[in-house]
Amino acid sequence: MSEVQEPASRSGAQAIERALAVLRCFESGERTQGISELARRTGLSVSTTHRVTRALADGGLLMQVPRGDRYQLGPTLAVLGARAAGQLGYDQALPLLAELSEATGESVNLGIRTGRDVQVVLDVPSTQPLRFDQAPGRACRCTRPPWASACSPPWTTRRRRSPRWAS
């Protein structure tokens, strides 16, 4: 089955959106992923996913696993990520998060708000056996104004009912 040719007057935004969709597949889940899995997760055709993945690999943002048809994050992305983390001050924030976690005995996360979501970028897990952890890369929905707690655990987004004995 041949793919429908798109008009040559495209702005290029669609190609960028497709590349971002492929890259975002690596935020969670398996560290390596095949073309078919990437196509399924992005909703793109296998041939389009292959072209986008090859372009990302040529740019060093992805790399093909040595023995196989799977891909993983590439060295250029690691360099850019380290640079972004430094520019955003994550190295300065981590000791403060660790201190807060030690003082409270609880897990502490740093999240950056983007639109209605908060992307967890740093995590200091609690040593408690029962805890709520959010690994870096996880996005959660904002349920409060920006000046309040940025993100709530899933169970706080539902309306709470009073216990029967309280009425």
N, C-alpha and C positions, 0 to 999 in steps of 0.2 A: 504494500500500500504506500503510495507516494505522499509525501508531506505537502501541504498547501503552501505555495510560495507567498510570502508577505510582501507588501509594497516596499519599494526601495527607499521611500521617503520617511522611513521610521526615524524617530528621534534618538533611539538608543536606550531609552529608559526601560523598555521591556527587557532588553538583554541584561541590564544591571539588576532588575528585579528578579530575573531568573537566576542569575549568579548568586544573589543574596539568599534566595530561597534554598539553593543547594548548600551554601555555606551554613545556613541556620539549621540544617539537618544534623550538623555535628555538635550542636549545643548540648544535646542530651542523647542518651541511648548509646549505641555501639560506637566504639572508637574508630572502627573501620566499617565502610559501607560500600556495597556494590551498586552498579548503575541501576539495576532493576529496583532495588530498595529506595534509592534516591528518587527515581522517577515516580514510584508509588507515593512517597512522602510529599513530594512537591506538586504532584498532579501534572507533571510535564510528560511528554512522550519519551520513550527510551532513547530515541535518536537525538532529540533536543537535549536531554539530560547528558548524554555522552558528549555532545559538542561543548556544552557549558562546562562540564567537568574537565575535559581536555584543556580548554582555555584557562581554567583556574589552575590546573596542574602546570601548564606552560608558564604561568606567572608565579609559580611557587606557593600559591595559596593552598593548594591541595597537592598531595603526592600519591602515586600509585604504590601500593604495598608490593615489595619486591617479588614475592611469589604468589601471584593471584590477580584477580580482576577487581580488587577492592581498593578504596581510596581512604586516605586519612588526612588530617590537617597538615599543611606543609610548613617548611622553614620560614618562608617570607611572612606568613601569618603569625608565627611565633615571635619574630622580630617586631612586627607592627604591634602585636598585643603587649609585649614587654614595654615598648616605648609608650603606648597609650596608658598602661598602668602607671608608669613613672610620671607622666604628665598629669594624670588625674590624682596623684598623691596616694595611691593605694599602699605604697611602702610605708608611708607615715601613718596611715590609718590602722594598719594591722596590729601594731603594738598596743594601741588604745583599745581596740576590740578585744584583744587577748586579756588586757587588764580588767576590762568590764566583765568579761566572761568569768574570770577567776574570782572577782569580787562578788558576783551574783550567783555563781554556780550554774548559770544558764547559757544556752547557745546564743551567740551574737552574730548578726549578719549586717552587711552593708549593702544596701540596694540603691540603684540609680533609677530615678523615675524617668520614663519615656512614654509620653502620652498617658494612657490609663493604666499602664503596667509598670511594675518595678522589677528591674533585672538585678538579681543577686550577683554581686561581684566579689565579695569576700565573705568567708564563713569561718567562725571559730566555734567548733562544736562543744557542747557541754560534756562533762565527764559523767553526768547523771545517767543511770540506766534508762530512765524514761525521759525523753526529750523530744523537742520539735526542731528538726534540722532542715535547712534549705541550702542545698549545694549550689555553688557558683554556677551560673548559667541558667538557673531556674527563674522563670518569670512568674510573678503573681499579680493578680488584679488589685488595683487600688480601690479601697472601699471607703476611704476617708479623705477629707480635704488635705492638701499638701502640708499644712502646718501641723497636722496631727500625725499619729502613727501612720506611716506610709502604706503599710500593707498588713492585712489581717489573715490569720490562719483560715483555712476553708470553713471550719466549723463556726466561725463568728459572723459569717455573711448571712446566715439564716436567722430568721426572727426567733428569739428565744421565748419559750412558753414558761410561765410560772409553774412551779411544782404544785400538785394538787393540794398539798397540806398548807400552802401559803395563802390560799383563798379563803 
